Amino acid sequence: MDGVVFEHRTVQVNGISMHLAEKGQGPLVLFPHGFPELWYSWRHQILSLATRGYRAVAPDLRGYGDTDAPPDVSAYTIFHLVGDIVALIDSLGQENAFVVGHGWGAVLAWNLCLLRPDRVRALVNLSVPFPRRNPLRRPVDSLRAHYGAEHYICRFQVFVVGHDWGAIVAWNLCLFRPDIVRALVNLSVAFTPRNPLRRPLDSLRAFYGADHYICRFQELGEAEAEFARLGANFILRKFLTYHEPAPLLIPKKGFGGTPDEEIILSSWLSNDDINYYTSKFERSGFTGGLNYYRNLNRNWELTASWTGVQIKVPVKFIVGDLDLSYHVKNVKDYIHKGGFKRDVPFLQELVIMEGVGHYINQERPDEISNLIYEFICKF
């Protein structure tokens, strides 16, 4: 995006220094990102929303980029992540915000709505549906059971707009602090209500086996060693070009390949983009992002009191039909057969984009920007 200038600064939130990029004036729209990404993943949407009269703000989440990365795995629970966003809204001088999340950013956003719905004006989430808590099994146990230990998350273990992990954080922000979210747009990751009967990793293992990437992320240091062997540039190309609906599996022997192996970039991803991501991850490493996955079962244990609680902020959810999150076992039925609407009663719009993979906000930047604007301009 040659010639585009974003304002960059660091703010103190919830005991850490958080880097953020912003542009524009007007109602606040927050964009939590996913894995392995940065604020940069929202560059198109920041510009688009800023030109339409909004203050668009995208942070590097805890553990990423130029934001602090606490060394302790337990410093990455959903309560820490939601607390970061609540404190960020406070630091920006606002009572609430629109939230647009993708991936882990969507998970964050769902939980923000769950814990603090008073801080969410409306929500647009991409890719990840609401992660309803299973009271009987922790999330990483489910991943190993469904996908095996080589699922990438198991390998990692040993106005808010969120995507991937940014969506997860956004969901939880809405859950715990709905008062500070004016509206939420989440991409890729739907809200997953807590299942009181089974931990998330148990479900993953049952469905996909021990090779599911989430299961493989569980052992501290294991994924880091594999990533270091192959290099940040290779890992980022491998993840950001993944465009399959099938679950991502990582065998015990590793990714395979060599650091100099050619990986063809997607049409929406330039060498300059990859080089920017690489420069940041070479400095910070991947441990901060991997620690999100390592807290899946801990989050399940901590959120027992919120089993069955609904998301009660205005929501728009967007997912690509080739997104691996959309093809997780039972997710399509949950989204289309009433479960999602039951748990997210203020769900106003559901968009399934044909031929689009997981990194939806970068693959279709103009369409996503328009879909976000068309929703939040109602409030």
N, C-alpha and C positions, 0 to 999 in steps of 0.2 A: 504494500500500500504506500507507494512512493509519495512523498510530499505531505502525508497525513501526520499531524502532530497530536500526540496524546499527552496529557499531563500525568506525570509520574510522581508519586510521593509515598512516604512511609508514615503509618499511623500506629500508635500504641493501642492494642486491643487485647483484653483478656490475658495480660501478662506476656504478650509477644509483640514483636515489631512486624507489621503486615504491610507488604508492598501492594499498591493498587495503581491502576491506570484508569483515567476518567476523561470524559469530554462532555461538554454541553451544560446547559442550565435548565432547571425545571424540576418536575417530580423525580424522585430518586428511583432508579432501576438498578438492581444488583444482579451480577452475572457470575455465580460460582461455577467453576470449571470441573472437568473430569480428569481421568488418568489415561495416559501420562501427558498431561497438558499444563497450561499456564493461563494467565489472563489473556495472553496472545490469541488463544483459541476464539475469543469473542471480539476480535478486532473489527470484523465486518459489522457486527451488531452494535458495537459501541458507536461507530461512526453513523450508522443509519438512525439509531434512536436519538443521538445528539442533534442531528440535523432536523429532527421532528419535534424538538422542544422538550427533551428529557435530559436529566443528568445521569449519564450511563457510567457505572462504576464496576470494574472487574478486578477483583483481588487475585494475587497469587495466594492460594489457600495455605493453611498451616502445613509446613513441610515441603513447600514447592518454591522454586524460583528464588526471588529475592526476599521472601518472607521467612521468618525464623523457623527452624526445624528442631524442636526439642528432641533430645536423644532417647528419651524413655518411650517405649511403645505405648504405655498406658496414658500418655499425654495426647492421644489421638482418638479418644472416645467420641461418640456422637455428641456428648454433652460439651466437650471442648470445642467441637466444630460449630455447634449451634451457638455456644457462648461467644465465639469469635465473631459471628455475623451479627448477633445482638449488639455486641460492643462496637462493631464497625458502624452500624446504623446510628448508635449514640454518638460516636466520634464525628460523624458527618452532620450532626445537628438535626436529625430527623426523628419523628415519632414512629414512622413506618415506611415501608418501601414496596415497590413492585419487585418480584423475584423471578428470575428466569434461570433455571438450572438444567444441567446436562450431565449424564452419567453420575459420578459421585456428587457432583453439584446438585443434581436432582434429588438424590437421597438426602443430602443435607437440607434441601429446601422442604422436602416432605416432613422431615423431623422438626424443622423450624416452625412449620404450620401446626404440627402436633403439639409442640411444647409452648410456643409463643405465637398463637394465631393473631394476637392483638398487634403484632409488629409487621404483619404481612397484609398489604393492601389487596393484592391479587397475585396469583402464581401461574407461570407458564413453565411446564417441565417437559424436557425432551428425553426420550429413550427409555428411562427407567420408571416403571409404575410404582405406586405406593407399596413399600415393603411391609406388608402386614406381619406382625410378630407372631411366630409360631411358638406357643408356650411350652411345647414338648421337645423341641430340638433347636440347637443353636445353628446360625446360618452357615458357618464353615463346615459343620458336621453334615448339613444337608448337601452342600456342594460336593464334598468328598463322596457321599453316598450316591448322589445322582451322576457325577461326572468322573469321579476318581481323583486321586491325589495330584494328578498333573493338570487339573484345571488351574488357570493362571492365578486365580485368587488364592487357592491352596498353596501354590508355589510362593506366593508373597508372604505366607504366614510363618513358616517354621513354627417497589417493583424490584423479585428475585428471579433471575433466569439461570437455571442450572442444567448441567449436562453430566452424565456419568456420575462420578462421585460428587460432583457439584450438585447434581440433582438429589442425591441421597441426603446430603447435608441440608439442602433446601427443604425437602419434605420434613425432615426433623425440626428444622427451624420453624416451619409452619405448625408443627405439632406442639412444640414446647413454647414458642413465643409468637402466636398468631397476631399479637398486638402490634408487632413491628413490621409485618409483611402486608403491604397494600394489595398485592396480587402476585401470583406465581405463574411463571411459564417454565415447565420442565421438559427437557428433551431426553428421549431414549429410555430413561429409567422410571418406571411407574412406581407409585406408592405401594410398598409391601407391608401390609399390616402384620403386627407381631403374632406369630403362631406360638401359643403358650405350650404346645405339646412337643415341639421339636426345635432344636437349635439350628440356625441357618446352615452351618457347615455340615451337619448331619444330613440335611435335605440335599445339599449339593452332591455329597458323596453317594447318596442313595440313587440320585437320578443319573449322574454322569461319571461316577467313579473317581478314583484318587488322582487322576491326571488332569482334572479340571483346573484351569489356571488359578482360580481362587484358592483351591486346596493346596496347590503347589507353592503359593506365596506365603504359607503360614510359618515356615521354619526361618527364624531370624538368621540372616546372613546367606542363606542358600541362593535365593534369587539374586541378591546383590553380587554374589560371586560369579554367577552365570552372566549377568549383565555387564560386569566389569571385564570378563573375558572377551565378550563380543563388542563392547564399546557402546557408548550412549547413542551414537549416530545410527548404528545397526538396529538397536532395540527400538528406537523411535520410528525408524522406517518400518520395522516389522509390525509394530502396533498400529501406527497411523494409516497404514495401507491395508489393514485387515478389513475385508469387505464381504464376509461370509455370514450367513445366518446360523451356521453350526457353532457349537460352543468352542471356545479357544482351549485347546489342550496342550500341555507342555510335558512331554515324557520325562522320566527321571534322568535320561541321558542328556536332557537339555534341548534347546532350540535346534541344535545342529547348525551347520553352516560355519562360515568364517567371517571375520569383520570386513573383509574386502569383497564379500559376495554382493553381486548387484541385485538390488531390490527396486523394481520400477515404481516410481512415485505415481500416485493418483493424479488425475488432471487438475484437481483443486489444490494440490500441495506442491509448492515450488522448493527448489534447493535452498533458496534464501529462508523459507519458512523452517525447513528442517535444520538449517544451520543455527537459526535463532534458538529453537528448542534445545539443540545439542549444546550450545554455549551455556545455557542455564543448567541443564542436567549434569553436564560435566563438572560444574562448580558445586552444585548442591547434592548430587547423587539421587538415587531413587528411593532411599529408605523411608523418607517422610511419606511419600505416596503409598508405598507398600504397607506402611503401618496402618493405613485406613482399613485395609483388608484384614490385618491381624487383630483388629478390634471387633470384628463381626460378632463373635460369640460373647465377648465382654459387653458389647452394646445390648445384645439380647438379654443378658443377665441384669443389666442396669435398668432396662426399660420395662421390667415386669409390671410395674404399676400402671403403665399406659396400654396394656393389652386391651384391644377392642376400641380404643379411643379413635374418633373420626377426625379427618382433616376438614376444618371448617373455615376455609378462606376460598375466594373465587379462584378457580383453577382452569388452565388450558394445558392439555398434554399432547405432545407431538412425538411421533416415532417413525422411523423408516421401516419398510417391510423386509429389508435385508439386515436389520440390526440384530446382532446376536442376543441383545436383551429382550427383544420381542419374541424370540424363539426359545426362551427358557421354558422348561416344562411347566405347563398349566397357565402360563402368563397370558396367552391369547384368550383362553376361556375366561380368565379373571377379568381381563379388560373388556371383553365384548359380551359377557353373559351376566352382568349385573353386579359382580363382586366389587369391581373398581368403583362404580357409582355408589354402592352401599357404604364403602369406606371413605369415599370422597364425595359427600352429597352435594357440594357446590361445584362439582365438575361441570363446566359450561360448554367446553369444546374439546373434541377428540379428533386429531388429525393423523392419518396413516399415510405416509408419503411413499409412493411406489418407486422401486429401484434405488432406494437410498439406504446406506449402511449406518454404522454407529456414529461417525463423526459428522453428524447431520448439519450442525451449524456452520461447519467449514465447507462441506460438500455442496450445500445449497444455501449460500449466505443470504442472497437477496430474498428468496422465498421465506426463509426463517425470519429474517428481519421484518418483513411485511406481516407475517402471521403474529409475531410478537406485538407489533404496533397496533394491528387491528383489534387485538384483545385489550391491551392496557389503556388504549385511548377511551374506552367506555367508562373508565373510573375517574 
